[in-house]
Amino acid sequence: MKRPAEANRLIVHRGQALQYWAQSADPERNIAAPTYVVVCAFKKLEILQPGLFPGKPRLELDLIELPDRYEALLFLAGREPVFSGGHEELTRETVSRVVEVYQRLRERQAAPSG
């Protein structure tokens, strides 16, 4: 957690977070490093998954985006996070195609009108 003025400099603070991450594992006590690391400056945050994707954050977002991207933080609740976007666009496209198929079937009188 960094102060709000550091929001545009999170890349500078990743190294510190990753160093803490690397030091968090304790093989003698059978404690693994956490799967995810969050670097945050109040209004902006990055979610890292250093064990699988060490090169860059899985997600960078501004706090205002959080309601639309909350699925990325599901790991905090013990669930699998969702980092990829586009679900809304995919849903619109799917609805559009289903409506198109229905209209074609109706034009051919292949579907009962109701």
DSSP file (Angstrom, degrees, kcal/mol; ACC not computed):
  #  RESIDUE AA STRUCTURE BP1 BP2  ACC     N-H-->O    O-->H-N    N-H-->O    O-->H-N    TCO  KAPPA ALPHA  PHI   PSI    X-CA   Y-CA   Z-CA
    1    1 A M              0   0    0      0, 0.0     2,-0.3     0, 0.0    40,-0.2   0.000 360.0 360.0 360.0 125.5    0.0    0.0    0.0
    2    2 A K        -     0   0    0     38,-3.3    40,-0.0     1,-0.1     5,-0.0  -0.778 360.0 -88.4-117.9 163.7    1.4    3.3   -1.1
    3    3 A R    >   -     0   0    0     -2,-0.3     3,-2.3     1,-0.1     4,-0.1  -0.331  44.5-105.3 -69.4 156.0    0.1    6.8   -0.6
    4    4 A P  G >  S+     0   0    0      0, 0.0     3,-1.9     0, 0.0     4,-0.2   0.792 116.8  66.5 -54.6 -32.4   -2.3    8.2   -3.2
    5    5 A A  G 3  S+     0   0    0      1,-0.3     3,-0.4     2,-0.1    -2,-0.0   0.682  94.8  60.4 -64.3 -15.7    0.4   10.4   -4.8
    6    6 A E  G X  S+     0   0    0     -3,-2.3     3,-2.3     1,-0.2    -1,-0.3   0.349  70.5 108.0 -92.2   5.8    2.2    7.3   -5.9
    7    7 A A  G X  S+     0   0    0     -3,-1.9     3,-0.6     1,-0.3    -1,-0.2   0.821  81.5  44.8 -55.9 -35.9   -0.8    6.0   -8.0
    8    8 A N  G 3  S+     0   0    0     -3,-0.4    -1,-0.3     1,-0.2     3,-0.1   0.333 111.0  56.4 -91.1   8.7    1.0    6.7  -11.3
    9    9 A R  G X>  +     0   0    0     -3,-2.3     3,-1.3     1,-0.1     4,-0.9   0.044  61.6 121.9-125.0  24.9    4.3    5.2  -10.1
   10   10 A L  H X>  +     0   0    0     -3,-0.6     4,-1.1     1,-0.3     3,-0.7   0.833  69.0  65.9 -60.7 -31.0    3.2    1.7   -9.1
   11   11 A I  H 3> S+     0   0    0      1,-0.3     4,-0.5     2,-0.2     3,-0.3   0.847  98.1  54.6 -58.6 -32.9    5.7    0.2  -11.6
   12   12 A V  H <4 S+     0   0    0     -3,-1.3     4,-0.3     1,-0.2     3,-0.3   0.824 109.7  46.9 -68.0 -31.5    8.4    1.7   -9.4
   13   13 A H  H <X S+     0   0    0     -4,-0.9     4,-2.0    -3,-0.7    -1,-0.2   0.546  87.6  85.9 -92.0  -8.6    7.0   -0.1   -6.3
   14   14 A R  H  X S+     0   0    0     -4,-1.1     4,-3.1    -3,-0.3     5,-0.3   0.906  84.8  58.2 -57.6 -42.2    6.5   -3.5   -7.9
   15   15 A G  H  X S+     0   0    0     -4,-0.5     4,-2.0    -3,-0.3    -1,-0.2   0.905 106.6  47.2 -56.9 -43.9   10.1   -4.5   -7.2
   16   16 A Q  H  > S+     0   0    0     -4,-0.3     4,-2.3     2,-0.2    -1,-0.2   0.928 113.2  48.6 -63.2 -45.3    9.6   -4.0   -3.5
   17   17 A A  H  X S+     0   0    0     -4,-2.0     4,-2.3     1,-0.2    -2,-0.2   0.903 112.0  48.7 -62.4 -41.5    6.3   -5.9   -3.5
   18   18 A L  H  X S+     0   0    0     -4,-3.1     4,-2.6     2,-0.2    -1,-0.2   0.836 108.8  53.8 -69.6 -31.6    8.0   -8.8   -5.4
   19   19 A Q  H  X S+     0   0    0     -4,-2.0     4,-1.9    -5,-0.3    -2,-0.2   0.933 110.1  46.8 -66.0 -45.2   10.9   -8.8   -3.0
   20   20 A Y  H  X S+     0   0    0     -4,-2.3     4,-0.8     2,-0.2    -2,-0.2   0.910 111.9  52.5 -59.8 -41.9    8.4   -9.2   -0.1
   21   21 A W  H >X S+     0   0    0     -4,-2.3     3,-1.1     1,-0.2     4,-0.6   0.940 108.9  48.3 -59.3 -48.6    6.6  -11.9   -2.0
   22   22 A A  H >< S+     0   0    0     -4,-2.6     3,-0.6     1,-0.3    -1,-0.2   0.853 113.5  47.8 -62.0 -34.8    9.8  -13.9   -2.6
   23   23 A Q  H 3< S+     0   0    0     -4,-1.9    -1,-0.3     1,-0.2    -2,-0.2   0.556  95.1  76.3 -83.3  -7.8   10.7  -13.6    1.1
   24   24 A S  H << S+     0   0    0     -3,-1.1    -1,-0.2    -4,-0.8     2,-0.2   0.736  74.4  91.8 -77.9 -21.6    7.3  -14.7    2.3
   25   25 A A    <<  -     0   0    0     -3,-0.6     7,-0.2    -4,-0.6     8,-0.1  -0.487  52.2-174.3 -74.5 142.7    7.8  -18.3    1.5
   26   26 A D  B > > -A   31   0A   0      5,-3.2     5,-2.4    -2,-0.2     3,-1.1  -0.765   7.3-177.4-138.5  90.4    9.2  -20.5    4.3
   27   27 A P  G > 5S+     0   0    0      0, 0.0     3,-0.9     0, 0.0    -1,-0.1   0.826  82.6  61.1 -59.9 -32.1    9.9  -24.1    3.2
   28   28 A E  G 3 5S+     0   0    0      1,-0.3    -2,-0.0     2,-0.1     0, 0.0   0.825 114.0  35.1 -65.8 -29.6   11.0  -25.2    6.7
   29   29 A R  G < 5S-     0   0    0     -3,-1.1    -1,-0.3     2,-0.1     3,-0.1   0.295 115.0-115.8-104.3   8.2    7.5  -24.3    8.0
   30   30 A N  T < 5 +     0   0    0     -3,-0.9     2,-0.6    -4,-0.4    -2,-0.1   0.877  64.6 147.8  60.2  41.6    5.8  -25.5    4.7
   31   31 A I  B   < -A   26   0A   0     -5,-2.4    -5,-3.2     3,-0.0    -1,-0.2  -0.936  33.2-154.5-110.5 116.4    4.5  -22.0    4.0
   32   32 A A        -     0   0    0     -2,-0.6     3,-0.1    -7,-0.2     0, 0.0  -0.489  26.9 -98.9 -84.5 156.9    4.3  -21.1    0.3
   33   33 A A        -     0   0    0     -2,-0.2    -1,-0.1     1,-0.1   -11,-0.1  -0.442  53.2 -92.4 -66.8 149.3    4.4  -17.6   -1.1
   34   34 A P        -     0   0    0      0, 0.0    17,-0.2     0, 0.0    -1,-0.1  -0.267  25.3-130.0 -63.9 153.9    1.0  -16.2   -1.9
   35   35 A T  S    S+     0   0    0     -3,-0.1    16,-0.5    15,-0.1     2,-0.3   0.854  88.3  38.7 -71.7 -36.2   -0.4  -16.7   -5.4
   36   36 A Y        -     0   0    0     13,-0.2     2,-0.4    14,-0.1    13,-0.2  -0.873  61.3-163.8-122.1 150.8   -1.3  -13.1   -5.9
   37   37 A V  E     -B   48   0B   0     11,-2.3    11,-3.6    -2,-0.3     2,-0.5  -0.999   8.7-156.0-130.4 133.3    0.2   -9.7   -4.9
   38   38 A V  E     -B   47   0B   0     -2,-0.4     2,-0.5     9,-0.2     9,-0.2  -0.952   3.6-167.0-113.0 125.4   -1.6   -6.4   -4.9
   39   39 A V  E     +B   46   0B   0      7,-2.3     7,-2.7    -2,-0.5     2,-0.4  -0.959  22.8 177.2-108.1 123.6    0.2   -3.2   -5.3
   40   40 A C  E     -B   45   0B   0     -2,-0.5   -38,-3.3     5,-0.2     5,-0.2  -0.962  36.9-178.0-137.1 144.2   -2.1   -0.3   -4.4
   41   41 A A        -     0   0    0      3,-2.8     2,-2.9    -2,-0.4   -34,-0.2  -0.380  61.6-101.5-131.6  52.9   -2.0    3.5   -4.0
   42   42 A F  S    S+     0   0    0      1,-0.2   -39,-0.1   -40,-0.0     3,-0.0  -0.323 117.7  39.5  64.3 -65.0   -5.6    3.9   -2.9
   43   43 A K  S    S+     0   0    0     -2,-2.9    20,-2.9     1,-0.1    21,-0.4   0.486 121.7  38.1 -96.4  -1.1   -7.1    5.1   -6.2
   44   44 A K  E     + C   0  62B   0     18,-0.3    -3,-2.8    19,-0.1     2,-0.3  -0.997  65.7 179.4-145.7 144.2   -5.1    2.7   -8.5
   45   45 A L  E     -BC  40  61B   0     16,-2.7    16,-2.6    -2,-0.3     2,-0.4  -0.985  15.8-153.1-145.7 158.2   -4.0   -0.9   -8.1
   46   46 A E  E     -BC  39  60B   0     -7,-2.7    -7,-2.3    -2,-0.3     2,-0.6  -0.981  10.3-150.1-126.6 141.0   -2.2   -3.7   -9.8
   47   47 A I  E     -BC  38  59B   0     12,-2.6    11,-2.7    -2,-0.4    12,-1.3  -0.965  18.6-169.2-112.4 121.8   -2.7   -7.4   -9.3
   48   48 A L  E     -B   37   0B   0    -11,-3.6   -11,-2.3    -2,-0.6     3,-0.1  -0.812  21.2-169.3-109.2 149.3    0.3   -9.5   -9.8
   49   49 A Q  B >>  +D   53   0C   0      4,-0.6     4,-3.4     7,-0.4     3,-1.4  -0.639  17.5 173.6-130.8  73.1    0.6  -13.3  -10.1
   50   50 A P  T 34  +     0   0    0      0, 0.0    -1,-0.1     0, 0.0   -14,-0.1   0.739  69.3  61.2 -62.9 -27.5    4.4  -13.6   -9.9
   51   51 A G  T 34 S+     0   0    0    -16,-0.5   -15,-0.1   -17,-0.2   -16,-0.1   0.817 124.5  17.1 -68.4 -28.8    4.6  -17.4   -9.8
   52   52 A L  T <4 S+     0   0    0     -3,-1.4    -1,-0.1   -17,-0.2   -17,-0.0   0.720 138.2  29.6-111.4 -33.8    2.9  -17.8  -13.2
   53   53 A F  B  <  +D   49   0C   0     -4,-3.4    -4,-0.6     1,-0.1     3,-0.4  -0.679  63.9 161.5-131.2  77.4    3.2  -14.3  -14.9
   54   54 A P        +     0   0    0      0, 0.0    -1,-0.1     0, 0.0    -3,-0.1   0.675  62.6  67.6 -74.9 -16.5    6.4  -12.7  -13.5
   55   55 A G  S    S-     0   0    0      1,-0.2    -2,-0.0     2,-0.0     0, 0.0   0.834 109.5  -7.9 -78.8 -34.1    6.7  -10.0  -16.3
   56   56 A K  S    S-     0   0    0     -3,-0.4    -7,-0.4    -7,-0.1    -1,-0.2  -0.973  83.2 -72.2-157.5 166.0    3.8   -7.7  -15.7
   57   57 A P        -     0   0    0      0, 0.0    -9,-0.3     0, 0.0     3,-0.2  -0.250  28.2-137.5 -63.6 149.8    0.6   -7.3  -13.8
   58   58 A R  S    S+     0   0    0    -11,-2.7     2,-0.3     1,-0.3   -10,-0.2   0.815  90.8   5.7 -71.0 -31.1   -2.4   -9.5  -14.6
   59   59 A L  E     -C   47   0B   0    -12,-1.3   -12,-2.6     2,-0.0     2,-0.4  -0.975  57.8-167.4-156.0 138.5   -4.5   -6.4  -14.2
   60   60 A E  E     +C   46   0B   0     -2,-0.3     2,-0.3   -14,-0.2   -14,-0.2  -0.997  27.1 161.2-122.0 130.4   -4.1   -2.7  -13.7
   61   61 A L  E     -C   45   0B   0    -16,-2.6   -16,-2.7    -2,-0.4     2,-0.2  -0.999  37.7-121.2-151.7 154.1   -7.1   -0.7  -12.8
   62   62 A D  E >>  -C   44   0B   0     -2,-0.3     3,-2.0   -18,-0.2     4,-0.5  -0.621  38.0-112.2 -86.4 151.9   -8.3    2.6  -11.3
   63   63 A L  G >4 S+     0   0    0    -20,-2.9     3,-1.4     1,-0.3   -19,-0.1   0.829 116.3  63.1 -54.9 -34.9  -10.6    2.4   -8.2
   64   64 A I  G 34 S+     0   0    0    -21,-0.4    -1,-0.3     1,-0.3     4,-0.2   0.753 100.1  54.6 -63.9 -23.4  -13.5    3.8  -10.2
   65   65 A E  G X> S+     0   0    0     -3,-2.0     3,-1.2     1,-0.2     4,-1.2   0.600  81.9  94.3 -83.1 -12.4  -13.3    0.6  -12.4
   66   66 A L  H XX S+     0   0    0     -3,-1.4     3,-0.7    -4,-0.5     4,-0.6   0.842  76.3  56.9 -55.3 -42.6  -13.6   -1.7   -9.5
   67   67 A P  H 34 S+     0   0    0      0, 0.0     3,-0.3     0, 0.0    -1,-0.3   0.850 113.7  41.9 -58.9 -30.9  -17.4   -2.3   -9.6
   68   68 A D  H <4 S+     0   0    0     -3,-1.2    -2,-0.2    -4,-0.2     3,-0.1   0.640 124.3  36.2 -87.5 -14.9  -17.0   -3.5  -13.2
   69   69 A R  H X< S+     0   0    0     -4,-1.2     3,-2.1    -3,-0.7     4,-0.3   0.096  72.2 123.9-125.1  21.9  -13.9   -5.6  -12.6
   70   70 A Y  G ><  +     0   0    0     -4,-0.6     3,-2.2    -3,-0.3     4,-0.1   0.745  61.4  77.1 -58.3 -23.6  -14.5   -7.0   -9.1
   71   71 A E  G >  S+     0   0    0      1,-0.3    11,-1.5     2,-0.2     3,-1.3   0.757  82.4  67.2 -59.9 -23.3  -14.1  -10.5  -10.5
   72   72 A A  G <  S+     0   0    0     -3,-2.1     3,-0.3     9,-0.3    -1,-0.3   0.707  99.6  50.5 -69.5 -18.8  -10.3   -9.9  -10.5
   73   73 A L  G X  S+     0   0    0     -3,-2.2     3,-2.1    -4,-0.3     4,-0.3   0.257  73.1 108.9-102.3  11.6  -10.4   -9.8   -6.7
   74   74 A L  G X > +     0   0    0     -3,-1.3     5,-2.2     1,-0.3     3,-1.7   0.748  64.5  74.4 -60.4 -22.3  -12.3  -13.0   -6.1
   75   75 A F  G > 5S+     0   0    0     -3,-0.3     3,-1.4     1,-0.3    -1,-0.3   0.783  84.8  66.1 -61.9 -24.2   -9.1  -14.6   -4.9
   76   76 A L  G < 5S+     0   0    0     -3,-2.1    -1,-0.3     1,-0.3    -2,-0.2   0.745 103.9  45.3 -66.5 -22.7   -9.6  -12.6   -1.7
   77   77 A A  G < 5S-     0   0    0     -3,-1.7    -1,-0.3    -4,-0.3    -2,-0.2   0.212 126.2-101.0-103.1  12.0  -12.7  -14.7   -1.1
   78   78 A G  T < 5S+     0   0    0     -3,-1.4    -3,-0.2     1,-0.3     2,-0.2   0.658  86.9 116.8  79.1  15.6  -10.9  -18.0   -1.9
   79   79 A R  S   <S-     0   0    0     -5,-2.2    -1,-0.3    -6,-0.1    -2,-0.1  -0.641  75.8 -86.9-111.4 170.9  -12.4  -18.2   -5.4
   80   80 A E        -     0   0    0     -2,-0.2    -6,-0.1    -3,-0.1    -7,-0.1  -0.649  45.6-132.6 -79.3 123.6  -10.8  -18.1   -8.8
   81   81 A P        -     0   0    0      0, 0.0     2,-0.5     0, 0.0    -9,-0.3  -0.339   6.3-138.8 -74.3 159.2  -10.3  -14.6  -10.1
   82   82 A V        +     0   0    0    -11,-1.5    -9,-0.1     1,-0.1    -8,-0.1  -0.972  26.7 167.5-119.6 114.8  -11.3  -13.5  -13.6
   83   83 A F        +     0   0    0     -2,-0.5     2,-0.2   -12,-0.1    -1,-0.1   0.714  49.5  88.3 -99.9 -24.9   -8.8  -11.2  -15.3
   84   84 A S        -     0   0    0      1,-0.1     3,-0.2   -25,-0.0     2,-0.1  -0.532  61.0-157.3 -80.7 142.4   -9.9  -11.2  -18.9
   85   85 A G        +     0   0    0     -2,-0.2    -1,-0.1     1,-0.1    -2,-0.1  -0.105  57.3  85.5 -96.3-161.5  -12.5   -8.7  -19.9
   86   86 A G     >  +     0   0    0     -2,-0.1     4,-2.5     3,-0.0     5,-0.2   0.484  50.0 122.2  85.8   3.0  -14.9   -8.6  -22.8
   87   87 A H  H  > S+     0   0    0      1,-0.2     4,-2.4     2,-0.2     5,-0.2   0.904  76.6  50.2 -65.3 -38.7  -17.7  -10.6  -21.1
   88   88 A E  H  > S+     0   0    0      2,-0.2     4,-2.3     1,-0.2    -1,-0.2   0.924 112.2  46.6 -64.2 -43.8  -20.1   -7.8  -21.7
   89   89 A E  H  > S+     0   0    0      1,-0.2     4,-2.4     2,-0.2    -2,-0.2   0.905 112.1  51.3 -64.7 -41.2  -19.3   -7.5  -25.3
   90   90 A L  H  X S+     0   0    0     -4,-2.5     4,-2.5     1,-0.2    -2,-0.2   0.903 109.3  50.7 -61.9 -41.8  -19.5  -11.3  -25.7
   91   91 A T  H  X S+     0   0    0     -4,-2.4     4,-2.7     2,-0.2     5,-0.2   0.919 110.0  49.2 -63.4 -44.3  -22.9  -11.3  -24.1
   92   92 A R  H  X S+     0   0    0     -4,-2.3     4,-2.4     1,-0.2    -2,-0.2   0.927 112.2  48.6 -60.6 -44.4  -24.2   -8.6  -26.4
   93   93 A E  H  X S+     0   0    0     -4,-2.4     4,-2.1     2,-0.2    -2,-0.2   0.910 111.8  49.3 -62.7 -42.5  -22.9  -10.5  -29.4
   94   94 A T  H  X S+     0   0    0     -4,-2.5     4,-2.4     2,-0.2    -2,-0.2   0.927 111.2  48.6 -64.2 -45.7  -24.5  -13.7  -28.3
   95   95 A V  H  X S+     0   0    0     -4,-2.7     4,-2.5     1,-0.2     5,-0.2   0.918 110.1  52.8 -60.2 -43.2  -27.8  -12.1  -27.7
   96   96 A S  H  X S+     0   0    0     -4,-2.4     4,-2.1    -5,-0.2    -1,-0.2   0.908 110.5  46.9 -59.5 -43.2  -27.7  -10.5  -31.1
   97   97 A R  H  X S+     0   0    0     -4,-2.1     4,-2.5     2,-0.2    -1,-0.2   0.895 110.8  51.0 -68.2 -39.7  -27.0  -13.8  -32.8
   98   98 A V  H  X S+     0   0    0     -4,-2.4     4,-2.5     2,-0.2    -2,-0.2   0.919 111.2  48.6 -64.0 -42.5  -29.8  -15.6  -30.9
   99   99 A V  H  X S+     0   0    0     -4,-2.5     4,-2.6     2,-0.2    -1,-0.2   0.906 110.9  51.4 -62.5 -41.4  -32.3  -12.8  -31.9
  100  100 A E  H  X S+     0   0    0     -4,-2.1     4,-2.2    -5,-0.2    -2,-0.2   0.920 110.7  47.5 -62.8 -44.5  -31.1  -13.1  -35.5
  101  101 A V  H  X S+     0   0    0     -4,-2.5     4,-2.5     2,-0.2     5,-0.2   0.924 112.1  50.4 -62.7 -44.0  -31.6  -16.9  -35.5
  102  102 A Y  H  X S+     0   0    0     -4,-2.5     4,-2.5     1,-0.2    -2,-0.2   0.928 109.9  49.8 -59.8 -45.9  -35.1  -16.6  -34.0
  103  103 A Q  H  X S+     0   0    0     -4,-2.6     4,-2.4     1,-0.2    -1,-0.2   0.895 111.1  49.1 -62.3 -40.0  -36.1  -13.9  -36.5
  104  104 A R  H  X S+     0   0    0     -4,-2.2     4,-1.8     2,-0.2    -1,-0.2   0.915 111.6  48.8 -65.5 -42.0  -35.0  -16.1  -39.4
  105  105 A L  H  <>S+     0   0    0     -4,-2.5     5,-3.4     1,-0.2     6,-0.9   0.896 112.1  49.4 -63.8 -39.2  -36.8  -19.1  -38.0
  106  106 A R  H ><5S+     0   0    0     -4,-2.5     3,-1.3     3,-0.2    -2,-0.2   0.900 107.6  53.5 -66.4 -41.1  -39.9  -17.0  -37.6
  107  107 A E  H 3<5S+     0   0    0     -4,-2.4    -1,-0.2     1,-0.3    -2,-0.2   0.869 112.1  45.1 -60.8 -36.3  -39.7  -15.7  -41.2
  108  108 A R  T 3<5S-     0   0    0     -4,-1.8    -1,-0.3    -5,-0.2    -2,-0.2   0.431 114.1-121.9 -84.9   0.8  -39.5  -19.3  -42.4
  109  109 A Q  T < 5S+     0   0    0     -3,-1.3    -3,-0.2    -4,-0.2    -2,-0.1   0.815  75.5 130.4  58.0  33.4  -42.4  -20.1  -40.0
  110  110 A A      < +     0   0    0     -5,-3.4    -4,-0.2    -6,-0.2    -5,-0.1   0.587  64.0  52.7 -88.5 -12.2  -40.2  -22.7  -38.5
  111  111 A A  S    S-     0   0    0     -6,-0.9     2,-0.1    -9,-0.1    -2,-0.1  -0.979  92.9-112.8-124.4 137.1  -41.0  -21.4  -35.0
  112  112 A P        -     0   0    0      0, 0.0     2,-0.3     0, 0.0    -2,-0.1  -0.423  31.1-126.6 -65.2 138.0  -44.4  -20.9  -33.6
  113  113 A S              0   0    0      1,-0.1     0, 0.0    -2,-0.1     0, 0.0  -0.637 360.0 360.0 -84.0 145.0  -45.3  -17.2  -33.1
  114  114 A G              0   0    0     -2,-0.3    -1,-0.1    -3,-0.0     0, 0.0   0.596 360.0 360.0-139.2 360.0  -46.4  -16.6  -29.7
